[in-house]
Amino acid sequence: MKKSRVILSDKPKSSVIRQLGNNILKHPLLYIMALPVILYYILYHYYPMYGMLIAFFDYAPMKGILGSDFVGMKHFKAFLQDPYFFRTVWNTLSINIKLLVFAFPFPIIFAILINELTANRFRKFIQTVTYMPHFISTVVICGLVLNFCSSTGVITSLISSVTGMEPTNLMSKVSLFQPIYVLMIIWQEFGWDSIIFYAALTGIDQSLYEAATVDGAGRWAKIRHITLPGLAPTIIILLILRIGNMMSLGWDRIILLYNPMIYESADVISTYVYRRGLLKFEYSFASAVGFFNSIINFILLIGANAVSRKINDTSLW
């Protein structure tokens, strides 16, 4: 038996501008509320893209972008041939991989543990305490880490008493910078990052847990067969976004923490751009490095989304 195929007649569609105008007339308050966000992205995210052109020029502030000499891919080639290229790229990837392996799962585990608490007051207290470090200034956080890891700091004294090693400044050790940085990020952000996972947990149908209880399932069985599958779409989306930022790393924390003694493990792309672009006034070179960084991130995002879409039905698009 052949299946009938319904063919819809083509009807004239109104233009996008006309549809937008009709929507604005129908829902003016919604568009007024969205206007500040739209302006923010236009002014601070799309308009500055024009400045990326300086990566292809020998930019001179007095001449302007288009008035400067066009040099094509000169600055990109200079970065690829730079002696610090492999060091900065490797350190950026190394820290991001450590954050992906250790810091990314931490808020997921914490959200599941919080969800298992039955005492509401204790749960709210724990959530409040873990959220607080996120609102502390980055300068204060880095100052605390430098103080605690100094030769007379609390962490150094504790490690010295346990291991018997001579007290020394931990932030002067090349091998210790990345672990300390990752632990600092976990402590400061895991409570705040767990909010989205906890919100996803509240959306899981509670009747599934009740049915599992009737079937005799314990807590671990419920987590494995109900909680984790319910969290899976949220985890996958955030993982794709995280992979799309593997070449990006905030320069502010690292600049506040590192010193020339640990450049070997602490110098990343963003700090290298800061030194070359702002301290040495090589604006075109720094822009080329940032442009290169964005292209790699874009490729990683597209690839991660394609793999996720092929493996399961969850993807960004």
Secondary structure in CASP SS format (residue, H / E / C, confidence):
PFRMAT SS
TARGET T0000
AUTHOR 0000-0000-0000
METHOD secondary structure of the structure
MODEL  1
M C 1.00
K C 1.00
K C 1.00
S C 1.00
R C 1.00
V C 1.00
I C 1.00
L C 1.00
S C 1.00
D C 1.00
K C 1.00
P C 1.00
K C 1.00
S C 1.00
S C 1.00
V H 1.00
I H 1.00
R H 1.00
Q H 1.00
L H 1.00
G H 1.00
N H 1.00
N H 1.00
I H 1.00
L H 1.00
K H 1.00
H C 1.00
P H 1.00
L H 1.00
L H 1.00
Y H 1.00
I H 1.00
M H 1.00
A H 1.00
L H 1.00
P H 1.00
V H 1.00
I H 1.00
L H 1.00
Y H 1.00
Y H 1.00
I H 1.00
L H 1.00
Y H 1.00
H H 1.00
Y H 1.00
Y H 1.00
P H 1.00
M H 1.00
Y H 1.00
G H 1.00
M H 1.00
L H 1.00
I H 1.00
A H 1.00
F H 1.00
F E 1.00
D E 1.00
Y E 1.00
A E 1.00
P C 1.00
M C 1.00
K C 1.00
G E 1.00
I E 1.00
L E 1.00
G E 1.00
S E 1.00
D E 1.00
F E 1.00
V C 1.00
G C 1.00
M C 1.00
K H 1.00
H H 1.00
F H 1.00
K H 1.00
A H 1.00
F H 1.00
L H 1.00
Q C 1.00
D C 1.00
P C 1.00
Y C 1.00
F H 1.00
F H 1.00
R H 1.00
T H 1.00
V H 1.00
W H 1.00
N H 1.00
T H 1.00
L H 1.00
S H 1.00
I H 1.00
N H 1.00
I H 1.00
K H 1.00
L H 1.00
L H 1.00
V H 1.00
F H 1.00
A H 1.00
F C 1.00
P H 1.00
F H 1.00
P H 1.00
I H 1.00
I H 1.00
F H 1.00
A H 1.00
I H 1.00
L H 1.00
I H 1.00
N H 1.00
E H 1.00
L C 1.00
T C 1.00
A C 1.00
N H 1.00
R H 1.00
F H 1.00
R H 1.00
K H 1.00
F H 1.00
I H 1.00
Q H 1.00
T H 1.00
V H 1.00
T H 1.00
Y H 1.00
M H 1.00
P H 1.00
H H 1.00
F H 1.00
I C 1.00
S C 1.00
T H 1.00
V H 1.00
V H 1.00
I H 1.00
C H 1.00
G H 1.00
L H 1.00
V H 1.00
L H 1.00
N H 1.00
F H 1.00
C C 1.00
S C 1.00
S C 1.00
T C 1.00
G C 1.00
V H 1.00
I H 1.00
T H 1.00
S H 1.00
L H 1.00
I H 1.00
S H 1.00
S H 1.00
V H 1.00
T H 1.00
G C 1.00
M C 1.00
E C 1.00
P C 1.00
T C 1.00
N C 1.00
L H 1.00
M H 1.00
S H 1.00
K C 1.00
V H 1.00
S H 1.00
L H 1.00
F H 1.00
Q H 1.00
P H 1.00
I H 1.00
Y H 1.00
V H 1.00
L H 1.00
M H 1.00
I H 1.00
I H 1.00
W H 1.00
Q H 1.00
E H 1.00
F H 1.00
G H 1.00
W H 1.00
D H 1.00
S H 1.00
I H 1.00
I H 1.00
F H 1.00
Y H 1.00
A H 1.00
A H 1.00
L H 1.00
T H 1.00
G C 1.00
I C 1.00
D C 1.00
Q H 1.00
S H 1.00
L H 1.00
Y H 1.00
E H 1.00
A H 1.00
A H 1.00
T H 1.00
V H 1.00
D C 1.00
G C 1.00
A C 1.00
G C 1.00
R H 1.00
W H 1.00
A H 1.00
K H 1.00
I H 1.00
R H 1.00
H H 1.00
I H 1.00
T H 1.00
L H 1.00
P H 1.00
G H 1.00
L H 1.00
A H 1.00
P H 1.00
T H 1.00
I H 1.00
I H 1.00
I H 1.00
L H 1.00
L H 1.00
I H 1.00
L H 1.00
R H 1.00
I H 1.00
G C 1.00
N C 1.00
M C 1.00
M C 1.00
S C 1.00
L C 1.00
G C 1.00
W H 1.00
D H 1.00
R H 1.00
I H 1.00
I H 1.00
L H 1.00
L H 1.00
Y C 1.00
N C 1.00
P H 1.00
M H 1.00
I H 1.00
Y H 1.00
E H 1.00
S H 1.00
A H 1.00
D C 1.00
V C 1.00
I H 1.00
S H 1.00
T H 1.00
Y H 1.00
V H 1.00
Y H 1.00
R H 1.00
R H 1.00
G H 1.00
L H 1.00
L H 1.00
K C 1.00
F C 1.00
E C 1.00
Y H 1.00
S H 1.00
F H 1.00
A H 1.00
S H 1.00
A H 1.00
V H 1.00
G H 1.00
F H 1.00
F H 1.00
N H 1.00
S H 1.00
I H 1.00
I H 1.00
N H 1.00
F H 1.00
I H 1.00
L H 1.00
L H 1.00
I H 1.00
G H 1.00
A H 1.00
N H 1.00
A H 1.00
V H 1.00
S H 1.00
R H 1.00
K H 1.00
I H 1.00
N C 1.00
D C 1.00
T C 1.00
S C 1.00
L C 1.00
W C 1.00
END
